[in-house]
Amino acid sequence: MTNGACIQFPIEMSLPWIFTDHILESEHPGYTEYLLYMLDLYNDAADCALNRFRRRFLYEEIEAEANLVFDQLVYKLSDKIFRHYKRYASSILLDKRFRAEAQRTASWREPYPPPNRYTAALLRQRNIQLLGRSVDINRLICQRMTKAIYKSIEVAISRFHSSDITGIIVSLTFIIIIVIAFCNTVLLHLIMN
């Protein structure tokens, strides 16, 4: 129980969220196809709350938790996708001699980040049924990534304005990384459509 007027089940104790978060954090390609199956547990629980127990307050609690879990899923997934493309864009801009030297001497072995194959399958999902609603996860992730791109551009421009003449190269490189990441996400979105 909580001391507040509203009693809320913490999301960290929700079994569907624990499974979903584990799949997102592990990035195991074999698990990602099951990512959206976890949300179906909320559909089953809501059906049981309304039809079997006939308790509206229980349904509302399940609905609140499902909305929170879905929002967190979209947030984490879009953040992971955007970070992947920024990392990929950064690795493209690395000097080839530096990359070869780093691979030869250091423990850094991957020339480019491995592709996120699971994102393409998830972004193809247009109609996810969640508590009687049809949700377009592709649109929500694209909206979230667009906000992240705008925020990154604002940071790059403010960094450009606040730096002296020697920081121009770094700021321009940062802007180029964002542009390449943006182009990759646009291409991914066009492929999905």
Phi, psi and omega in degrees: 000156178247165180277345182283175180286332182257123178267120183231132176287124183293140183294332181294342180261001181279123182298316176300323179290322178300315178295314181298314180296321178297318179296318180293319183285324182284331181055030178285122184297335180285338182271336190295334178293341180264003185300316183278346177295331181297328179290337179291338175298326178291323176298316179295318180294321179293320177298317179294320180295320182277315189269329182265310181271340181055049181237110181291320182297326178292320176297317181296325176294317178296319179296317179297317179293319180297319178297318179295316179296318180294319177299317179295322178298312180297318180298309183293320182293315179294324177295318179295318179296314181294318177297323178298314182288330174292320178296319179296317179296321178295320181290331176294323184279351178295143176296137184296322179293319178296318179297316180295319179294319180294323179290327183283319187263327187260182179274006181279112188248340184268125180291323178224154177299141179296149182292147176271090182288332183288335182292324180297318180293321180289323182285347174284346181287116180260320185236099174260127179272118179226109179055045176084359179252149175259121185243133177264098183291330178299313181296318181294319179293319179295321176298316181294320179291326176297318176298320180294322178294315178299318180295319178296321178294319178298318178296317180296319180291318178294326176293322178296316181291327184273351183267160176275189186297331181285339181272001182295318181298316180297316180295318178294322176297318178299318178294320178297320177299317179295319180296317178295317178298320178296316179298320178296319180290325177294317177298318177298318180294320179294323178295322181289334179271000000 
